Amino acid sequence: MIDAQLGDGWIVPAAVVMALTSDARAGEAAMAAAERYGRNHGRPGPPGVDGSVLRAARFGPADPTISRASKRCFEAAGAALSRSGAPAPIRQAVADFTERYVLKDRCPADDQLEGVSVS
């Protein structure tokens, strides 16, 4: 997903991944959020695919449980970036993304879909 972002949009997922994997407190918060999601949606899917993966692919941040987990992960990442002294432009990019997408249960694909009309 990091390399699928438009322009310099890769900065946000890279910063969030770095924050959640390099800061123990943030990592624990992300794991707790992910575990709750897995417990709620871990129904089996096709061989090798957990039902939670299918649900995430189908509904993304519009799913209430994914929404809660995403918000917790981005909150933890933002705090970790602040604690680490990450450059202000990176912290601002994550904050802007959080405001524009995460808090509104949206993703960048929603911007693209708004321009598509269904006949």
Backbone torsions as a table, in degrees:
resi	resn	phi	psi	omega
1	MET	NA	-24.7	-177.8
2	ILE	-65.6	-41.4	-176.3
3	ASP	-82.5	-0.3	-178.9
4	ALA	-96.9	7.0	-177.5
5	GLN	-84.4	148.8	177.5
6	LEU	-75.0	144.4	175.2
7	GLY	52.0	-128.8	178.8
8	ASP	-93.0	21.6	178.2
9	GLY	-62.4	-15.7	178.6
10	TRP	-64.8	-20.1	-176.8
11	ILE	-60.8	-41.7	-176.5
12	VAL	-66.0	-54.5	180.0
13	PRO	-62.0	-35.4	178.3
14	ALA	-64.2	-43.1	179.8
15	ALA	-66.1	-40.9	-179.4
16	VAL	-66.6	-44.9	178.2
17	VAL	-60.8	-45.8	179.6
18	MET	-60.4	-45.1	-178.1
19	ALA	-63.5	-43.0	-176.2
20	LEU	-74.5	-23.2	-179.1
21	THR	-98.0	-15.8	-177.5
22	SER	-107.3	-10.8	-179.5
23	ASP	-114.3	116.4	-175.0
24	ALA	-58.1	-43.5	-179.0
25	ARG	-63.4	-43.5	179.2
26	ALA	-66.7	-40.8	178.6
27	GLY	-61.8	-41.7	177.9
28	GLU	-64.3	-41.3	178.6
29	ALA	-64.2	-41.5	178.8
30	ALA	-65.9	-41.9	178.6
31	MET	-62.9	-41.4	178.8
32	ALA	-62.6	-42.1	178.9
33	ALA	-65.1	-42.3	-179.3
34	ALA	-67.8	-38.8	179.4
35	GLU	-64.0	-40.5	177.6
36	ARG	-62.2	-41.7	178.9
37	TYR	-62.5	-46.2	-179.1
38	GLY	-61.9	-39.6	178.9
39	ARG	-66.1	-34.8	-177.7
40	ASN	-81.0	-27.1	-172.6
41	HIS	-131.0	21.6	-175.4
42	GLY	-81.5	26.7	178.3
43	ARG	-64.3	147.2	-177.7
44	PRO	-66.1	148.9	174.4
45	GLY	-122.4	-152.7	176.3
46	PRO	-58.9	162.4	-180.0
47	PRO	-51.5	128.4	178.8
48	GLY	81.9	-1.4	-179.0
49	VAL	-124.1	119.3	177.8
50	ASP	-73.0	147.2	179.0
51	GLY	-58.8	-28.7	179.4
52	SER	-66.8	-32.4	178.4
53	VAL	-67.0	-43.6	178.9
54	LEU	-63.8	-41.9	179.7
55	ARG	-63.7	-42.0	178.6
56	ALA	-63.0	-42.1	179.4
57	ALA	-65.9	-36.8	-176.9
58	ARG	-77.8	-44.2	-171.1
59	PHE	-110.0	-23.0	-179.4
60	GLY	52.4	-140.7	-175.1
61	PRO	-69.7	-7.0	176.3
62	ALA	-74.2	-18.5	176.6
63	ASP	-72.3	127.8	-175.8
64	PRO	-57.4	-37.3	-179.0
65	THR	-74.1	-38.9	175.5
66	ILE	-64.4	-40.7	178.4
67	SER	-56.5	-49.3	-180.0
68	ARG	-62.2	-44.3	-179.4
69	ALA	-64.5	-41.9	179.7
70	SER	-62.2	-44.9	-179.5
71	LYS	-61.7	-42.0	178.9
72	ARG	-65.2	-41.2	-179.6
73	CYS	-66.1	-44.5	-179.8
74	PHE	-68.4	-35.1	176.0
75	GLU	-63.4	-45.5	179.5
76	ALA	-64.3	-40.7	179.7
77	ALA	-65.5	-43.0	178.6
78	GLY	-60.1	-43.1	178.9
79	ALA	-65.4	-40.9	179.9
80	ALA	-65.1	-40.3	178.3
81	LEU	-63.2	-38.1	176.9
82	SER	-66.0	-44.7	179.6
83	ARG	-62.5	-34.5	-175.7
84	SER	-80.7	-11.8	-177.1
85	GLY	75.7	28.4	177.8
86	ALA	-55.8	149.8	179.9
87	PRO	-55.2	142.9	-178.0
88	ALA	-54.4	-40.7	-180.0
89	PRO	-62.5	-33.1	178.1
90	ILE	-71.9	-46.1	177.4
91	ARG	-59.2	-40.0	-180.0
92	GLN	-67.7	-39.4	178.3
93	ALA	-61.6	-42.2	178.3
94	VAL	-67.2	-42.6	178.9
95	ALA	-62.7	-42.9	179.4
96	ASP	-63.9	-43.3	178.8
97	PHE	-62.7	-42.9	179.3
98	THR	-59.1	-45.9	-179.3
99	GLU	-66.3	-45.1	-174.7
100	ARG	-74.0	-35.2	-173.3
101	TYR	-117.6	-61.0	-170.3
102	VAL	-59.6	-48.3	-177.7
103	LEU	-70.0	-16.0	179.9
104	LYS	-107.5	12.1	178.8
105	ASP	55.5	42.3	-180.0
106	ARG	-124.7	169.2	172.4
107	CYS	-139.6	166.4	-178.4
108	PRO	-56.0	-29.4	178.2
109	ALA	-61.8	-29.5	178.3
110	ASP	-61.2	-34.6	176.7
111	ASP	-62.2	-41.4	-179.5
112	GLN	-68.8	-40.0	-178.1
113	LEU	-68.3	-29.1	179.0
114	GLU	-62.8	-25.5	-179.9
115	GLY	-88.1	-0.7	-177.0
116	VAL	-102.8	131.0	175.9
117	SER	-105.9	141.9	179.6
118	VAL	-100.4	126.7	-179.4
119	SER	-95.0	NA	NA
